[in-house]
Amino acid sequence: YEIFVAKRYLFSKQRVGFISFITYLAVTGVVLGVAALIIILSVANGFSGEVKSRLIGMNAHVTINHESSLILENYRKAMEQLENFPGLVGATPVIETKVIITALHDNQGITGIVLWGIEPESFQRVSDLPQYLKYDSDQVLELGSLPEEKYPGIILGEQLSRNLRVGPGDEVILITVENVKRDDLVGGFNPKLEVFVVTNTFESGMYFYDDAYALIAFDDAQRILGLGKGVTDIHVRVRDIDQATQLKEVIDAQLGGYPYRVKDWTELFPQLFQWIELEKWAIFIALNLIIIVAAFNILSILSFSILMKTPEIGILKAMGAPNKGIRRIFLYQGLFIGVAGTALGCCIGTTVCLLQQHFDL
């Protein structure tokens, strides 16, 4: 009888169905709170995922370099140890340095950049950069010696190419002071100048990369930097980016520690991702306050319902209804409002998220 009476109280058919009206208001409050919680947390998670995908997808999930020296001489041995390693997608050697760049036929723009020397074949398995190439739908990294070109190829960030006023087919000069001895600084010195032809640009949407990164062939980087057969880093990509920290420790143990230093993506931009996580928690707490308000609405409705139904409660007790049975009537009322509101809120929130995902609203 508790469920029967609770249902009558929830859906009053009397002319003055005030209890039913405030019941609908309570359900609506829970619906809106739950739907807002799902939608806004989904947006926050999507933003975090997009930032993580762009920042980390362009770079390495795990980076291996030398503990104390600039150059890894036996990098091929380290890469052989990583072959068929569980959880790894691929590994590629990278030479990273900073150089000065300027256009060959226009001396208006000159700037410092981060230069990567890469092996195009293995690099494409590790980085998302080929997906952002602007002038090549086949995602081919045209680097090194090129047919019908006098100079080797280079790929620039889109913003960097605009600052230099160059595009595909234009020539740029790389200026480096690597391996210049201190004694050569006395009385002046001549930096190394290397000419490259722009073959493509990439636009990742992350200004950090688009404005300050350029790619050349692995062999060209070794030649102009005088590294011999060495590299500066090994970039590793893992299947699950959230497992990178655990895999970093396993890789470190596999390589045997010194002279290798292993870092994961959380060490590249720690403050940024800490801020994003903090923002998500702040949003979560703020939206839960909406749920708490809806819960207090339910409590107030039940209290008001008890006051209005005091005569009916007296009749039930006179007929022999125990206190537990009467308590269950109002507990079922609150349970229905909470469950129905939560279910409808989940349906609405999930539907909006699916529509956003499918139609890019």
Protein Blocks (a to p, Z undefined) as FASTA:
>chain_A
ZZmmmmmmmmccbfblmklmmmmmmmmmmmmmmmmmmmmmmmmmmmmmmmmmmmmmmmcf
bdcddfkbmbdfklmmmmmmmgopahiabdcdddddddddddfklckbccddddddddfk
lmmmmpmklmmpfkbcklpacehjdehiabdcddddfklmmmnopaehiacddddfehia
fklmggpaaddddddddfbdcdehpaklmmmgccddfklmmmmnonojacfbdcdddfbl
mlmmmmmmmmmmmnopaabdcddfklmmmmlmmmmmmmmmmmmmmmmmmmmmmmmmmmmm
mmmmmmmmmmmmmmmmmnopafklmmmmmmmmmmmmmmmmmmmmmmmmmmmmmmmmmnoZ
Z
